[in-house]
Amino acid sequence: MLDAPYDFSRQAIPFMKAQHNGKIILISSICAIREGGGNFGYGVMKAGVAAMARCMANSLAQYNIQVNAIAPGIIRTDLTERQGCFEDQRYKSIIQKYPAGRLGEPEEIAGVALFLGSNLSSFMDGQLLVVDGGFSGN
């Protein structure tokens, strides 16, 4: 499960090194830092993505390439819709664990990705940004 982010990054790195500039944004999960439903393998893989961001950041900083990861909570996607996360009863049960009182929308992750891809984050490197409506703080 780490193959895709590793391979995509590895393919982009030579171009970024040549221009001495670049941003790599990986998608992890809150399951990397807090158990989120009993899927042990998923949590381990997403923790690996967070570790990959730290390791890549350390080795690529000399080329002015920043590598960071986003750890979303439950976000409205086709997958979470199919899993029933947004059906009334299940939704009410899930949001009790979220201080924000709701689950996330795709645009909220996109905003963080835009920040990480911009010059506003030029001094951020190797970080895992948690975007989870406060779930991981409980």
C-alpha positions in Angstrom: 0.0 0.0 0.0 3.0 2.3 0.2 4.0 1.6 -3.3 1.8 4.2 -5.0 2.9 7.3 -3.0 6.5 6.2 -3.1 6.5 5.5 -6.8 4.7 8.7 -7.8 7.1 10.7 -5.6 10.1 9.0 -6.9 9.1 9.8 -10.5 8.6 13.5 -9.7 11.7 14.0 -7.6 14.3 14.2 -10.6 12.2 17.0 -12.1 12.0 18.9 -8.8 15.7 18.5 -8.2 16.5 19.9 -11.6 14.5 23.0 -10.9 15.7 23.1 -7.3 12.1 23.5 -6.1 9.1 21.3 -5.4 6.3 20.2 -3.1 5.1 16.7 -2.4 1.9 16.3 -0.5 1.0 12.8 0.7 -2.3 11.7 2.1 -2.2 9.8 5.4 -5.1 9.4 7.8 -6.0 10.0 11.5 -5.8 6.2 11.7 -2.0 6.7 11.6 -2.2 8.3 15.0 -5.4 7.0 16.6 -7.3 3.8 16.0 -10.3 4.6 13.8 -12.4 1.5 13.6 -10.5 -1.7 13.9 -8.7 -1.8 10.6 -5.2 -2.5 11.9 -3.5 -2.8 8.5 -4.9 0.5 7.2 -3.6 2.4 10.3 -0.2 0.8 9.9 0.0 1.7 6.2 -1.1 5.3 6.9 1.5 5.6 9.7 4.0 4.5 7.0 2.9 7.3 4.8 3.5 9.8 7.6 6.9 8.3 8.2 7.7 8.4 4.5 6.9 12.2 4.5 9.4 12.8 7.3 12.1 10.7 5.8 11.7 12.1 2.3 11.6 15.7 3.8 15.0 15.1 5.5 16.7 13.9 2.4 15.1 16.4 -0.1 15.3 19.6 1.9 18.7 20.4 0.4 17.0 20.6 -3.0 14.3 23.0 -1.7 11.7 20.3 -2.0 9.2 20.1 0.9 7.4 16.9 1.7 4.4 17.0 4.0 1.3 14.8 4.7 -2.3 15.4 5.5 -4.1 13.2 8.0 -7.9 13.6 7.3 -10.6 12.4 9.6 -13.8 11.0 8.0 -14.4 13.1 4.9 -17.5 12.9 2.6 -16.3 10.7 -0.4 -17.8 8.0 -2.5 -16.1 5.5 -0.2 -17.5 6.9 3.1 -20.9 7.3 1.5 -20.9 3.6 0.5 -19.8 2.7 4.0 -22.8 4.5 5.3 -20.9 7.1 7.4 -23.4 9.8 6.3 -26.6 7.8 6.9 -28.7 9.3 9.8 -28.2 6.8 12.6 -24.5 6.0 11.8 -23.7 9.7 11.3 -25.2 10.6 14.7 -23.1 7.9 16.3 -19.9 8.9 14.6 -20.2 12.7 15.1 -20.4 12.2 18.9 -16.7 11.5 18.8 -16.0 14.7 16.8 -15.8 18.0 18.8 -16.7 19.8 15.6 -20.1 18.0 15.7 -19.8 17.0 12.0 -17.7 15.1 9.5 -15.5 16.8 6.9 -16.0 17.9 3.3 -13.5 17.4 0.5 -13.0 21.2 0.2 -11.6 21.2 3.7 -8.8 18.9 2.7 -8.3 20.7 -0.6 -7.7 24.0 1.3 -5.0 22.4 3.4 -3.4 20.9 0.2 -3.5 24.3 -1.4 -1.7 25.8 1.6 0.9 23.0 1.5 1.4 23.5 -2.2 1.9 27.3 -1.9 4.8 29.5 -0.8 2.9 30.1 2.5 4.2 26.7 3.7 7.8 27.2 2.4 9.3 26.5 5.9 7.1 23.5 6.6 8.8 20.2 6.0 8.2 16.6 7.1 4.9 17.5 8.9 1.7 15.6 9.4 -1.2 18.0 9.3 -4.2 16.6 11.1 -7.6 17.8 9.6 -10.2 15.9 11.6 -12.6 18.2 13.4 -10.9 17.5 16.7 -11.3 13.8 16.7 -7.7 13.0 17.4 -7.7 15.4 20.4 -10.2 13.3 22.3 
